[in-house]
Amino acid sequence: MVAAQEVTLEAMEKGADAETLRRFAGAYFSVHAGLGYRQSPGQYGAFPAEPYSHSSGQAGAQQPGLTGQVKEGILCRLGELGVDFIEGQLAFRPRLLRSAEFEGLGARPDQAAIPAGVISFTFAGTAVTYYRNTSADAAIVRVRYSTGEEKAFDGILDCETSSEILSRSGKISSIDVQVPASWLIY
């Protein structure tokens, strides 16, 4: 899955044509959907897998920690969200998000409803919210500081702001990213 994503993102960076990008993204999401933990035992052709540990159910945690499959899933999700580093600077350039992800998830018992047009997650303890923007051509990142100050970036944060986020200093309260609708995949 990581390799398929890397090839797709590299093709995007090199300016591949729309049909090639559609095919590469389709292949990536096909691999993504084919992983065993996303399927029922009947589809997968085996018993249910626990991706977080190699321990048996009756013996308790004997080999705790994330398996390779979970690590790959985390890396790929960060790639889909466009969270990356460019010369030590944190970047938010989502190029593998699907339009359907912005449709809203509704309410869960442990949190408020996530409205349509929004994706929310945390990175290094900082709240990040993506908004679908039909009028932008580039990602616009707005950083909110705990002092109330705001600063706008063109998708790539400066070194100082990146360092504050990664050090979890508490000086950054949230990040909003305007994602161009033209960047979204089907």
C-alpha positions in Angstrom: 0.0 0.0 0.0 2.9 2.4 0.8 4.6 1.7 -2.5 1.3 2.2 -4.5 0.8 5.5 -2.6 4.4 6.6 -3.2 4.1 6.0 -7.0 0.8 7.9 -7.1 2.1 10.9 -5.2 5.3 10.9 -7.3 3.2 11.0 -10.5 1.3 13.9 -9.1 4.5 15.8 -8.3 5.8 15.2 -11.8 2.5 16.4 -13.4 1.2 13.2 -14.9 -1.9 13.5 -17.0 -5.4 13.1 -15.5 -6.0 9.6 -16.8 -2.7 8.3 -15.4 -3.4 9.8 -12.0 -6.9 8.4 -12.0 -5.6 4.9 -12.8 -2.8 5.2 -10.1 -5.2 6.5 -7.5 -7.6 3.7 -8.4 -4.9 1.1 -8.0 -3.9 2.6 -4.6 -7.4 2.6 -3.3 -7.9 -1.0 -4.6 -4.9 -2.2 -2.5 -6.3 -0.1 0.4 -9.7 -1.8 0.2 -8.2 -5.3 -0.2 -6.5 -5.4 3.2 -7.7 -8.2 5.4 -8.8 -6.0 8.3 -11.2 -4.2 6.0 -13.0 -7.4 5.0 -15.2 -10.0 6.6 -13.7 -13.4 7.3 -15.7 -14.8 4.4 -14.2 -12.2 2.0 -10.7 -12.5 3.4 -10.8 -16.3 3.3 -9.5 -16.8 6.8 -10.2 -16.1 10.5 -10.6 -12.5 11.7 -7.3 -10.7 12.2 -6.3 -8.4 15.1 -4.0 -5.9 13.5 -2.7 -4.4 16.8 -1.1 -7.5 18.3 0.1 -11.0 17.7 -1.3 -12.1 21.0 -4.0 -14.8 21.4 -7.3 -13.7 22.9 -7.1 -15.9 26.0 -3.4 -15.3 27.0 -3.3 -11.5 27.2 -0.8 -9.2 25.6 2.3 -11.3 24.8 3.7 -9.2 22.0 2.1 -5.7 22.4 2.5 -3.0 19.9 1.6 -2.1 16.4 2.0 -4.7 13.6 3.5 -3.7 10.2 0.0 -3.6 8.8 -1.1 -0.9 11.3 2.1 1.1 10.8 1.6 1.0 7.0 -2.0 2.2 7.5 -0.9 5.1 9.7 1.8 6.1 7.2 -0.7 5.9 4.3 -3.3 7.9 6.1 -0.8 10.7 6.7 0.0 10.5 3.0 -3.7 10.8 2.0 -4.0 13.8 4.3 -0.9 15.3 2.7 0.9 15.7 6.0 4.6 15.8 5.0 7.9 17.4 5.7 9.7 19.5 3.1 13.2 20.5 4.2 12.2 20.3 7.9 9.0 22.3 7.5 5.6 20.7 8.1 3.4 20.7 5.0 -0.3 20.1 4.5 -0.9 19.3 0.8 -3.6 16.7 0.6 -3.7 15.1 -2.9 -5.2 11.7 -2.2 -8.4 12.6 -0.4 -11.7 11.4 -1.8 -14.6 13.8 -2.0 -16.8 11.4 -0.1 -14.6 12.0 3.0 -16.0 15.5 3.2 -19.6 14.3 3.4 -19.7 14.3 7.3 -19.8 11.5 9.7 -22.7 12.5 11.9 -22.8 12.2 15.7 -21.0 9.6 17.8 -21.7 9.1 21.5 -18.2 10.4 22.5 -18.1 13.5 20.3 -20.2 16.2 18.5 -21.3 15.6 14.9 -18.6 16.3 12.3 -20.4 18.5 9.7 -20.3 18.0 6.0 -17.4 19.6 4.2 -15.0 19.0 7.1 -12.3 16.5 8.1 -10.9 16.7 11.6 -7.8 15.0 13.1 -4.9 15.7 15.3 -1.2 15.8 14.5 1.3 16.0 17.3 -1.5 16.8 19.7 -2.7 19.8 17.6 -6.2 19.9 16.2 -6.3 20.1 12.4 -9.4 20.7 10.4 -9.7 20.4 6.6 -12.4 22.4 4.8 -13.4 21.7 1.2 -12.9 25.0 -0.7 -14.4 25.3 -4.2 -12.7 28.6 -5.0 -9.1 28.0 -4.1 -6.4 26.6 -6.4 -3.8 26.0 -3.6 -4.0 24.8 0.0 -4.3 27.7 2.4 -3.2 26.9 6.0 -4.3 29.1 8.9 -2.5 28.5 12.2 -4.1 29.7 15.4 -1.8 30.5 18.3 -2.9 30.1 22.0 -2.4 33.9 22.2 -5.3 34.4 19.7 -2.9 35.5 16.9 -3.4 33.8 13.5 -0.9 33.3 10.7 -1.6 32.1 7.1 0.7 29.9 5.0 0.5 28.5 1.5 0.5 24.9 2.5 4.0 24.7 4.0 4.6 26.1 7.5 7.8 27.9 8.5 10.4 26.2 10.6 9.5 28.0 13.8 5.8 27.0 13.6 6.6 23.5 12.6 8.9 23.2 15.6 6.2 24.5 18.0 3.8 21.8 16.7 6.3 19.0 16.9 7.5 19.9 20.3 3.9 20.1 21.6 4.7 23.4 23.2 1.1 24.4 23.5 1.7 27.6 21.6 -0.4 26.4 18.6 -4.0 25.9 19.4 -5.3 24.7 16.0 -4.7 24.5 12.3 -7.3 25.1 9.6 -6.6 24.0 6.0 -8.6 25.1 3.0 -8.4 22.2 0.6 -9.1 23.0 -3.1 -12.0 20.9 -4.4 -10.0 20.4 -7.6 -7.4 18.4 -5.6 -10.1 15.8 -4.4 -10.3 12.4 -6.1 -13.7 11.2 -7.3 
